[in-house]
Amino acid sequence: WELKGESTEETSARYEGWRVAAASGVGVFVSFASLLVYTFGIFLKPLAQEFSWSREAVSAAFGIAAMTVAVCSPPLGYLLDRFSPRRIILPCLLVFGCAFASLALLTPHLWHLYAVFLILGIVGNGTAQMAYSRAVSSWFDRRRGAALALVMSGGAIGAIVVPPVAEALIQRIGWRDACVALGAMVLVLGVPTVARFVRERPSTQAASDSTSAGSTVRDAMTTRAFWILVTVLFFSSIAQNGALAHMSALLTDRGVSATGGALALSAMGGASLVGRLMTGWLLDRFFAARVSFTLLSTAALGTFL
């Protein structure tokens, strides 16, 4: 009866869990995965032209951030397992917003660019979907797929909105002030929303304090499934992020306007929004591995084309 009541509660629009999921979506909207990944290609050419850096040298900054995210994700996961997600997310958002805005103060020294991107990478996954998934999952059972899709949709909406906004800001006020504006958006929009709404379900928190369920980290790392997931995510991230980071620059190299290049990224964000909502619906109804296989195959075809 208790489980039946919980599943019925999840279908109500007034259920608090949906507010937590929506607020988490706002956080993801201004996260590393949305703000940095989808604007890097927009800022790539202005940075290279401003300081006479090669495109390869500027792109290395994105690689530094990505590798730092990889190294720092396990410690962040450890902290998220032991503390309230909000206590981890808020400092990460504050550092991320300030660091992004500080790009306005870049000097002609590459180490300065790399240092800022190193900081962005350290806190990156503390602002992205990984950080919010624990809090959101604690509120849902039968509708968990839809709830997590709502969270990820924040990133997709960011991918629609942020590239053309960034390009418009660069054209009107310059790339330095554009960095300040986007960094301020993290602090003004993301921080208050997360502070007000994102939290774990109290009953779940109490249960996690007294008992632990599932495999240990060590046990999980000895399973075939874990390493399959790591391998798939590693190679798919290389392919998709490599394409995303350079798409705007590659298009403008071939005669597309800067606005057109930004809109191409925005169109990808629109497709991603539809895809993420559809994925949540599918995950609530079909075996997750088959859903993932189909979607990854589609993404591989798109990257190849």
BELUR-V684917 format. One record per residue. SS is DSSP state (hx for helix, st for strand, lp for the rest). D_LAST is the distance of its C-alpha to the last C-alpha in Angstrom with 2 decimals. Layout:
ss: (SS;SS)
d_last: (D_LAST;D_LAST)
//
This chain:
ss: (lp;hx;hx;hx;hx;hx;hx;hx;hx;hx;lp;lp;lp;lp;lp;hx;hx;hx;hx;hx;hx;hx;hx;hx;hx;hx;hx;hx;hx;lp;lp;hx;hx;hx;hx;hx;hx;hx;hx;hx;hx;hx;hx;hx;hx;hx;hx;hx;hx;hx;hx;lp;lp;lp;hx;hx;hx;hx;hx;hx;hx;hx;hx;hx;hx;hx;hx;hx;hx;hx;hx;hx;hx;hx;hx;hx;hx;hx;hx;hx;hx;hx;lp;lp;hx;hx;hx;hx;hx;hx;hx;hx;hx;hx;hx;hx;hx;hx;hx;hx;hx;hx;hx;hx;hx;lp;lp;lp;lp;hx;hx;hx;hx;hx;hx;hx;hx;hx;hx;hx;hx;hx;hx;hx;lp;lp;lp;lp;hx;hx;hx;hx;hx;hx;hx;hx;hx;lp;lp;lp;lp;lp;lp;hx;hx;hx;hx;hx;hx;hx;hx;hx;hx;hx;hx;hx;hx;hx;hx;hx;hx;hx;hx;hx;hx;hx;hx;hx;hx;hx;hx;hx;hx;hx;hx;hx;hx;hx;hx;hx;hx;hx;hx;hx;hx;hx;hx;hx;hx;hx;hx;hx;hx;hx;hx;hx;hx;lp;lp;lp;lp;hx;hx;hx;hx;hx;hx;hx;hx;hx;lp;lp;lp;lp;lp;lp;hx;hx;hx;hx;lp;lp;lp;hx;hx;hx;hx;hx;hx;hx;hx;hx;hx;hx;hx;hx;hx;hx;hx;hx;hx;hx;hx;hx;hx;hx;hx;hx;hx;hx;hx;hx;hx;lp;lp;lp;lp;hx;hx;hx;hx;hx;hx;hx;hx;hx;hx;hx;hx;hx;hx;hx;hx;hx;hx;hx;hx;hx;hx;hx;hx;hx;hx;lp;lp;lp;lp;hx;hx;hx;hx;hx;hx;hx;hx;hx;hx;hx;hx;hx;hx;hx;hx;hx;lp)
d_last: (51.25;49.90;46.37;46.55;47.69;44.87;42.17;43.90;44.07;40.31;39.83;41.95;40.40;43.34;42.55;42.43;39.41;37.24;38.57;37.68;34.11;33.78;35.29;32.95;30.04;31.62;31.85;28.18;27.48;29.03;27.91;26.17;23.00;23.03;24.99;24.01;20.38;19.40;21.85;21.50;18.90;21.32;24.24;22.64;23.58;26.97;28.02;27.12;28.99;31.93;32.77;31.37;29.30;26.35;22.93;22.88;26.24;25.23;22.08;24.47;26.11;23.13;23.13;26.86;26.54;23.96;26.16;29.22;27.83;27.41;30.95;32.55;31.06;33.63;36.58;35.33;35.03;38.55;39.86;38.22;39.97;43.30;43.41;42.60;38.93;40.18;42.15;39.01;36.61;38.97;39.65;35.96;35.20;38.12;37.08;33.42;34.48;37.07;34.89;32.10;34.81;36.33;33.39;35.37;37.92;35.69;37.58;36.39;36.39;33.13;34.98;35.58;31.88;31.28;34.32;33.15;29.73;31.63;33.67;30.69;29.25;32.64;32.85;29.14;29.09;32.51;30.95;27.90;27.58;29.30;32.49;32.81;31.98;35.44;37.33;35.37;35.50;39.27;39.67;37.78;37.99;36.80;34.59;33.10;29.52;29.84;31.61;29.00;26.28;28.47;28.57;24.82;24.53;26.37;23.47;21.09;23.70;23.97;20.27;20.93;24.21;24.28;21.66;23.25;26.65;26.14;25.06;28.08;30.37;29.37;30.09;33.37;34.91;32.98;30.78;33.86;35.19;31.75;31.73;35.20;34.26;31.31;33.44;36.25;34.07;33.71;37.49;38.52;36.18;35.11;38.34;40.81;38.68;38.20;41.87;43.06;41.05;39.16;41.35;41.68;43.70;47.30;48.10;45.06;46.06;49.55;48.39;46.17;49.21;51.29;48.98;45.70;43.52;40.73;40.01;40.80;38.16;39.53;39.40;35.83;34.72;36.23;34.20;31.29;29.51;29.67;28.06;25.30;24.51;24.79;22.51;19.74;20.06;20.25;17.03;14.99;16.65;15.84;12.07;12.08;15.02;13.91;10.91;13.37;16.24;14.87;12.64;15.74;17.06;14.01;13.94;17.72;17.67;16.00;18.66;17.63;20.75;21.32;21.86;18.62;16.75;18.83;18.20;14.41;15.29;17.92;15.70;13.75;17.30;18.33;15.74;16.84;20.42;20.10;18.32;21.06;23.86;22.58;22.29;25.89;27.06;25.47;26.90;30.32;30.19;28.20;28.02;25.91;24.32;22.94;21.57;19.92;18.44;16.88;15.48;14.20;12.46;10.74;9.91;8.65;6.19;5.18;5.50;3.80;0.00)
//
